[in-house]
Amino acid sequence: MSTDDTPQPPLSLPEVRARIDGIDRSIQELIAERARFAHQVGLAKGPLAAAVDYYRPEREAQVLRMVVDRNQGPLSDEVLVHVFREIMSACLAQQEPLKIGFLGPEGTFSQQAVLKHFGRSAHGMPMASIEEVFQEVENGNADFGVVPVENSGQGTIQVTLDMFLTSGLRICGEVELRVHQFLLSRSGRIEDIERIYSHPQSFAQTQAWLRGNLPKAEKIPVSSNAEGARRARNADDAAAIAGESAGHVYGLRKVIMSPIEDNKDNTTRFLVLGRQLFPASGHDRTSVLVFIKDQPGALFNVLSPFARHGISMNRIESRPSHQAKWEYAFFIDLAGHVEDAPMQRALAELDAYAAQIKVLGSYPVAVP
Ligand SMILES: O=C(O)C(=O)C[C@]1(C(=O)O)C=C[C@@H](O)C=C1
């Protein structure tokens, strides 16, 4: 770079490309060097049994937060985080790729969440249901699982919460995914559409658009929007509402170019399921499940220990406990890690009122 203020003539195209080639060479050398160090970290962890033992979600979150803190543009945080995720994913896969169960088939938003969180070097395993994702992580066929838990517009996915009532699995991470819904069909022509296949959640997220634009089309609910895309590819008068990637997987075209979700901030939060608890990353969330009898002041008793110890509550939801009549389970998301002293004190106080407390997990707050 020049040290005086004299304007420099712009570089010619070959000159710019030569600079880019030089930078690429350096980046490549550095990536290889990083991979060698990551491999050494693996060796330092000792002879571990499987890929799952090398994975450190708290360290990955710290690496990504440093990327965001250093970023001064011109690329967005999201783009740089994606690049570094892929580098870490490849570094980890040097030991052995992680096996990740998700709600399939190929092309679902759950699969996008897997790619966003674990990168392309992980091995995705599509499952038929949320229950099966839990099962496969429990029995060790999958190292981790990714399941949807709430949507910004439509609220909680009850099946996921209810699975925790009986499952011994832990929450090891969360993923936030901006969800864009597209109208997809074989022909790409809106005037041909008489039926639309999709998951009920996707119909709910696009109901105003459908009322305004395709009020007469028959809406056929299916088990996933990828399944809807699979069905729509065989008929000219059918369409699917699904994510862009389902269109790629099933060879469908966008009927209109822009996304059709009613809420433009439409975001789904996914949980990463695993079998162990991980140490603090420095910016964590803790999810607990508290079983409590229906008695005067029950909710107050659940909430007050956290308030007394200055712990913010991000979310609370009650469900029938499935154990005894009129007994409830509260799912609570709290700021902080279960090893933090104030959290330990609050949980100890809560223990006096609760029939049972299950710490579902402490995990890094989602990185963009
Ligand atoms: O720091 C570690 O423990 C590593 O194994 C290295 C590394 C990385 O590439 O930065 C790879 C995988 C882990 O999940 C976390 C980080």
The ligand as a MOL file (V3000), in Angstrom:
LIG
                    3D

  0  0  0     0  0            999 V3000
M  V30 BEGIN CTAB
M  V30 COUNTS 16 16 0 0 0
M  V30 BEGIN ATOM
M  V30 1 O -9.6360 -27.0200 20.0400 0
M  V30 2 C -9.9800 -28.2040 19.9130 0
M  V30 3 O -10.3130 -28.8930 20.9100 0
M  V30 4 C -10.0020 -28.8290 18.5840 0
M  V30 5 O -10.2240 -30.0420 18.4860 0
M  V30 6 C -9.8030 -27.9940 17.3740 0
M  V30 7 C -11.1120 -27.5520 16.7550 0
M  V30 8 C -10.7680 -26.4690 15.6880 0
M  V30 9 O -10.6950 -26.7920 14.5300 0
M  V30 10 O -10.5950 -25.3060 16.1080 0
M  V30 11 C -11.7710 -28.7170 16.0970 0
M  V30 12 C -12.8110 -29.3840 16.6640 0
M  V30 13 C -13.3840 -29.0550 17.9610 0
M  V30 14 O -14.7830 -29.2420 17.9530 0
M  V30 15 C -13.0260 -27.6990 18.3870 0
M  V30 16 C -12.0140 -27.0040 17.7870 0
M  V30 END ATOM
M  V30 BEGIN BOND
M  V30 1 2 1 2
M  V30 2 1 2 3
M  V30 3 1 2 4
M  V30 4 2 4 5
M  V30 5 1 4 6
M  V30 6 1 6 7
M  V30 7 1 7 8
M  V30 8 1 7 11
M  V30 9 1 7 16
M  V30 10 2 8 9
M  V30 11 1 8 10
M  V30 12 2 11 12
M  V30 13 1 12 13
M  V30 14 1 13 14
M  V30 15 1 13 15
M  V30 16 2 15 16
M  V30 END BOND
M  V30 END CTAB
M  END
